Amino acid sequence: MSKCCENCYWKFKKCESKNDWCAYEKNKLENKTCDKHNYECSSCNEDQAEYKYNDKYYCSKCLLEKFGVEEYTETHYMLDGEYLGSEDDISEVIENLYEDIEMIE
């Protein structure tokens, strides 16, 4: 797919008009390609494409979804710059806050 205004991420369609415009030029598109061109994600059509795979353009989120990659987030706890632990050992984190804290059994 060659670069053109029609496949550019920065192209916007006016709500009640048939005229397209460019976010950088702020006027009606002309049939030329500027140095700001970036492809739009072929999957979500919302984000800038960062990768090309099988002749389609993808943002990182959509490409990870396409391959079934799961996201994992872990919470880490700190107090006054001192590392207390992670959510994997939350009881240890809480017990280290103050020596009088006891776990109920």
C-alpha positions as CSV (number, residue, x, y, z in Angstrom):
1,M,0.0,0.0,0.0
2,S,1.6,3.3,-1.1
3,K,1.4,6.4,1.0
4,C,-1.4,8.8,0.2
5,C,-3.8,11.1,2.0
6,E,-6.6,8.6,1.8
7,N,-4.8,6.0,4.0
8,C,-3.2,8.5,6.4
9,Y,-3.9,8.5,10.1
10,W,-4.0,12.3,10.1
11,K,-6.9,12.5,7.7
12,F,-10.3,13.4,9.2
13,K,-13.7,13.4,7.7
14,K,-15.9,16.5,8.4
15,C,-19.1,15.5,10.2
16,E,-21.6,17.2,7.9
17,S,-19.5,17.7,4.8
18,K,-18.0,15.5,2.1
19,N,-14.7,17.3,2.4
20,D,-11.8,15.6,4.1
21,W,-9.1,17.6,5.8
22,C,-5.7,17.0,7.3
23,A,-4.9,17.6,11.0
24,Y,-1.6,19.2,10.0
25,E,-2.8,21.3,7.0
26,K,-6.2,22.3,8.6
27,N,-7.7,22.5,5.1
28,K,-9.1,20.4,2.4
29,L,-6.9,17.5,1.3
30,E,-4.9,17.7,-1.9
31,N,-3.7,14.8,-3.8
32,K,-0.2,14.9,-2.3
33,T,1.6,13.2,0.5
34,C,3.4,15.2,3.2
35,D,6.2,14.2,5.5
36,K,3.7,13.8,8.4
37,H,2.1,10.7,6.8
38,N,1.5,7.7,9.0
39,Y,-0.8,4.7,8.3
40,E,-3.9,4.1,10.3
41,C,-4.3,0.7,12.1
42,S,-6.1,-1.7,9.8
43,S,-7.8,-3.4,12.7
44,C,-9.2,-0.7,15.0
45,N,-9.1,2.3,12.5
46,E,-8.4,4.5,15.5
47,D,-4.7,4.4,16.3
48,Q,-1.6,5.1,14.4
49,A,-0.1,2.0,12.8
50,E,3.3,1.1,14.2
51,Y,3.8,-2.3,12.5
52,K,3.2,-4.0,9.2
53,Y,2.2,-7.6,9.0
54,N,0.8,-9.5,6.0
55,D,0.5,-6.2,4.1
56,K,-1.7,-4.7,6.8
57,Y,-0.8,-2.0,9.3
58,Y,-1.4,-2.4,13.0
59,C,-1.0,-0.5,16.3
60,S,0.8,-2.4,19.0
61,K,-2.4,-3.2,20.9
62,C,-4.2,-4.8,17.9
63,L,-1.1,-6.7,16.8
64,L,-0.8,-8.3,20.3
65,E,-4.5,-9.2,20.3
66,K,-4.1,-10.7,16.8
67,F,-1.5,-13.2,18.2
68,G,-3.4,-13.8,21.4
69,V,-0.9,-12.2,23.7
70,E,-2.2,-11.7,27.2
71,E,-1.4,-8.7,29.3
72,Y,-0.3,-9.1,32.9
73,T,0.1,-6.3,35.3
74,E,1.7,-6.7,38.8
75,T,1.4,-4.2,41.6
76,H,4.5,-3.3,43.7
77,Y,4.3,-1.5,47.0
78,M,6.7,1.0,48.4
79,L,6.7,3.2,51.5
80,D,9.0,6.2,51.7
81,G,11.2,4.8,48.9
82,E,11.6,1.4,50.5
83,Y,10.3,-1.6,48.6
84,L,7.8,-3.6,50.6
85,G,6.9,-6.3,48.1
86,S,4.4,-7.1,45.4
87,E,0.8,-8.3,45.3
88,D,2.1,-11.9,45.3
89,D,3.1,-11.5,48.9
90,I,0.5,-9.0,50.1
91,S,0.4,-10.4,53.6
92,E,4.1,-9.8,54.0
93,V,3.7,-6.3,52.7
94,I,1.0,-5.5,55.3
95,E,2.9,-7.2,58.2
96,N,6.0,-5.1,57.4
97,L,4.0,-1.8,57.7
98,Y,4.0,-1.9,61.5
99,E,5.1,-4.6,64.0
100,D,1.7,-4.6,65.8
101,I,-0.2,-5.7,62.8
102,E,-1.3,-9.3,63.1
103,M,-3.0,-11.5,60.6
104,I,-6.4,-12.9,61.8
105,E,-6.5,-16.7,61.7
